[in-house]
Amino acid sequence: MRFDQSTLREFSLDILERLGTPTETARLVTDSLVRADLRGYGTHGIGIIPLYAGMIDDGAIDPTATPKVERGDGATAWVDGRTGFGHVAARESTAEGIAIADEYGVAVVGFRDSSHIGPVGEFAERAAESGTVFLAFTNTAGGADVR
């Protein structure tokens, strides 16, 4: 079955907001989920919302969390996701990395304590659009129950 992307967006926003996610965060997560679906990554699209709902119920995701960015010395920074949606922490990390790379020519940004970020390629594309080379290293530990 196929759906228009505006229908997917409305559906995702509605569910995320009903799960306690503030509108702006729900919009950012929805953008990532629908983008994944449009690019053919259905495993990382809106079909993953039930997993996120379970993680919210279990306390593994705080849907109201806002990442905190901290600059290190020189070309470094880190982002504390505060157990929020990984999509938001990854966006913040990417934006910070681009800003630092613009200033120093290189950047190293780490982030922690966030959930699933979706397809990493979304953030590589954001960096590439700014003329920045992007390398990412991730793990799958966290609150997701993938059994």
N, C-alpha and C positions, 0 to 999 in steps of 0.2 A: 504494500500500500504506500502511496506517495502523498506527501503533504507539502503545501506551499510553505516557504520559510517563514512567512509572517505568522502562520498558524502555529508553527513550531515555537517561534519566539514567544507568542502570547501564552502558549501552554507551559513552557518552561518558566517564564516570569511568574505566572500564577502559582505554580507549584512551589517554586523557591520562596516566594513571598509568604505563602501559607506555612512554610516550614520555618518562618521567622527571619528570613534573609531581608535586610534592608533593600529598598528598590535599586539603588545604584550598584550594590554588590550583585544583586540578582541579575541586573542588566549585563554586568561584566562577565559573570559566569555563563549566562545565556548566550552572549556573543561568542564565547569560546566553544560552547557545546554545539551551537548551530553551525559555526564555522567548521567544526570537525565533521559534522554530518554532510555538509556541502562538499567537503573535500574527499568524502568517501571513507572516513574513519568512524564508522558507526559505533564501534566499541567505545569511543570517547565522546560521543554525541549525547543527545538528550536521553538516550536509552540508559545512560548511567545514573540518571537522577534517582532511581530507587536505591542504589548503593549509597549515594549521598544522603538520602533521607534516613537510611539506617544508621549511617555514621553520625548524623545530627542527633538521632534518638539515643545513640550510645554515648554521646558526648565527645566523639572523636573529631567532630567538626563543630566549631562555634560559628554559626552563620552570621553573627553580628561582629565578628573580629575584624579589626583593621590592622594590616601589617605595619610594623615599625621599622623604618630604615635608619641604619646607623652607619655613618662614614667612618672608615678606618683612617690610617695614615696613607697619604698619597693616593694610589690608584686602587684602593680596596674599600669594600663596604660589605655589610651583611644585612639581611632582612629577617626579622622575626615574624613569622606568619601568625603567631598567637593562636594556633590551632584553627585558623580560618580556612577558607577555600584556597586551594593551591593556585588556582587560576589568577587570583588577585595578587598573591605573593610573587608569582612568576612575572606578572606584568610589572610590578614595582621593581623587582630585581633587574629585569631587562631595561626598564627606563633608567634606573640608576647606573647600570653598566654602560649604557650609551652615553649618558652625561659625563661619567668619569672618563670614558675612552675619548670623548671629544676634548676633554681637558688635558689628559695625560698621554693619550695615544694608545693606551691599553687599560684594561680594568679586570679586576677579579672580584666577583660578587658571589657570596654564598647566601643561601637562605635555609631556614630550618623551621620546624614546628608548623608545618602546613600540610594540607591534604593533597590528594591527586591533582596534577596540574593539566591533565589532558595531553594532547599531542605536543611534544616539545617543539616541533617544527613551527608552530604558530609564533613562538618567541624568537626563533631564528629568523623568520621572515620579517618580524618587526625590526630586529637589529640590522638585517641586510638592507631594508628600506632606508635606513639612516647611514648606510655605508660602513657598517661595523661588522666585523667577523664575529661569529658567535660559536662557542663551544659549550656544551652542557654535559654535566655528569649527574645522574640521578640514582635514587634507589627506590625500592617499593615498600619500605617498612612504613608502619603507621597503623591507623585504625581500620583499614579496609579488611573486611573478612571476605576473601576471594574463594572460599571453599565451594 
